[in-house]
Amino acid sequence: MRAISVSRDIVATPRELFDVLRDPARHAELDGSGMLRGRPQGPSPLGPGDRFSMGMAQGRIAYRSVNAVVEYEKDRLIAWETWGEFRGRRLVGGQRWRYELAPVNGTDGTKDTGGADGTGTTRVTHTYDWSRARLPRLVVELPGFPRRMGPAMTTTLERLAAAVRG
């Protein structure tokens, strides 16, 4: 399988976390890879099927990714697929960024369950899936993204936890 996942329990409700994740203006703040740049273009908050673009950089190469929300379940799941497009043609991409939100210890995300700040705890599972990517060996694996994404995604979840606290 061409996917890597990391999980973290965060003291926040699924709703609080989902609200941050579906706001593309917050994505650069959360990004642990250091690749996201600038402001997104597109709708906010994101919903099913929405398209948005992000400024990106890999080394000295700057570009914009085009993303489409491909999985969406309110307060539980959001995933977008990212593409590099030129004049409307998809050249590279197909990777998915996925966030699953699961209440811990039976919390449903709407009740005060006695967490440290009066909220519940949510297990967030962040997945980078390149099984649908165009040219995965060349574009994802040879540049070393699978090896680098685990630590980057762990940092992203740390930043997500800080974002809902702050």
C-alpha positions in Angstrom: 0.0 0.0 0.0 1.2 3.5 -0.8 0.1 5.4 2.3 1.4 6.5 5.7 -0.6 7.5 8.7 0.1 9.1 12.0 -2.4 9.6 14.9 -2.6 11.8 17.9 -5.2 12.3 20.7 -6.0 15.9 21.0 -8.0 17.6 23.8 -10.8 19.1 21.6 -14.1 18.0 20.2 -14.3 16.7 16.6 -16.3 19.8 15.7 -13.5 22.2 16.9 -10.9 20.3 15.0 -13.0 19.9 11.9 -13.6 23.7 11.8 -9.9 24.3 11.7 -9.2 21.6 9.1 -11.9 22.8 6.6 -10.5 26.4 6.6 -7.8 26.5 3.9 -6.5 29.8 5.3 -5.2 27.8 8.3 -3.4 25.1 6.3 -0.1 26.9 6.0 -0.1 27.5 9.8 -0.7 23.7 10.4 1.7 22.4 7.7 4.6 20.5 9.2 6.3 19.9 5.8 7.2 23.6 5.3 6.0 23.4 1.7 2.8 25.5 1.9 3.2 29.2 1.1 0.9 32.1 0.9 -2.9 32.4 0.9 -5.2 29.8 -0.6 -7.7 30.6 -3.4 -11.2 29.2 -3.2 -14.1 28.7 -0.8 -13.9 28.7 3.0 -15.0 26.7 4.8 -14.5 23.8 2.6 -17.4 21.4 1.7 -17.9 18.3 -0.4 -16.4 18.7 -3.9 -15.0 22.1 -3.3 -11.8 23.1 -5.2 -9.1 25.3 -3.8 -5.5 26.1 -4.6 -2.4 26.6 -2.4 0.9 28.3 -3.0 3.6 25.6 -2.6 7.4 25.4 -2.7 9.9 22.6 -3.0 13.4 24.0 -2.6 13.5 26.9 -5.0 10.6 25.7 -7.1 7.4 27.6 -6.4 4.1 26.5 -7.8 0.4 26.3 -7.0 -1.4 23.0 -6.2 -5.0 22.5 -7.1 -7.0 20.5 -4.6 -10.5 19.0 -4.5 -12.3 17.8 -1.5 -12.9 14.1 -2.3 -14.1 12.7 1.1 -16.3 14.6 3.6 -18.3 13.6 6.6 -19.1 16.6 8.9 -17.0 16.6 12.1 -15.5 13.2 11.3 -13.6 13.1 8.0 -12.2 15.4 5.4 -9.8 14.6 2.6 -8.5 16.4 -0.5 -6.7 15.3 -3.6 -3.9 17.5 -4.8 -2.8 18.1 -8.4 -0.3 20.1 -10.3 -2.2 21.6 -13.2 -1.0 23.6 -16.3 -3.6 25.2 -18.5 -6.3 23.0 -17.0 -4.4 19.7 -17.6 -3.4 17.5 -14.7 0.3 16.9 -15.0 1.3 15.4 -11.6 -0.4 14.6 -8.4 -3.3 12.5 -7.2 -2.0 12.3 -3.7 -4.6 12.5 -0.9 -4.4 14.3 2.4 -6.9 12.8 4.8 -8.0 13.6 8.4 -10.2 11.2 10.4 -11.6 12.4 13.7 -12.8 9.9 16.2 -14.1 10.7 19.7 -12.1 9.0 22.4 -13.7 7.2 25.4 -17.2 7.4 24.0 -17.3 11.2 23.7 -19.5 12.3 20.9 -18.0 15.7 20.3 -21.0 17.6 21.5 -20.9 17.0 25.3 -18.7 18.4 28.0 -16.8 15.3 29.0 -14.5 16.7 31.6 -11.3 17.2 29.6 -8.6 19.6 30.8 -10.3 22.5 29.2 -13.9 21.3 29.5 -13.9 19.5 26.1 -13.6 15.9 25.0 -10.6 14.2 23.4 -10.5 13.3 19.8 -8.1 10.9 18.0 -7.0 12.5 14.8 -5.5 10.2 12.1 -3.7 12.0 9.4 -3.0 10.0 6.2 -0.8 10.8 3.2 -2.0 8.4 0.4 -0.2 8.3 -2.9 -1.8 5.1 -4.2 -3.7 7.1 -6.8 -0.8 9.4 -7.8 0.3 9.9 -11.3 3.9 8.7 -11.7 4.2 7.7 -8.0 7.7 6.3 -8.2 9.1 9.4 -10.0 7.2 12.1 -8.2 6.7 10.7 -4.7 9.0 7.9 -3.9 12.3 8.8 -5.5 12.3 12.3 -4.0 11.8 10.6 -0.6 8.4 11.9 0.4 7.2 8.8 2.2 10.2 8.9 4.5 9.8 12.7 5.1 6.0 12.8 5.5 5.8 10.8 8.8 7.7 13.4 10.8 6.1 16.3 8.9 2.6 14.9 9.6 3.5 14.4 13.3 4.4 18.1 13.4 1.1 19.0 11.6 -0.9 17.3 14.3 1.1 19.1 17.0 0.3 22.4 15.3 -3.4 21.3 15.0 -3.5 20.7 18.8 -1.9 24.1 19.4 -4.4 25.8 17.0 -7.5 24.5 18.8 -5.9 25.5 22.2 -5.0 29.0 21.1 
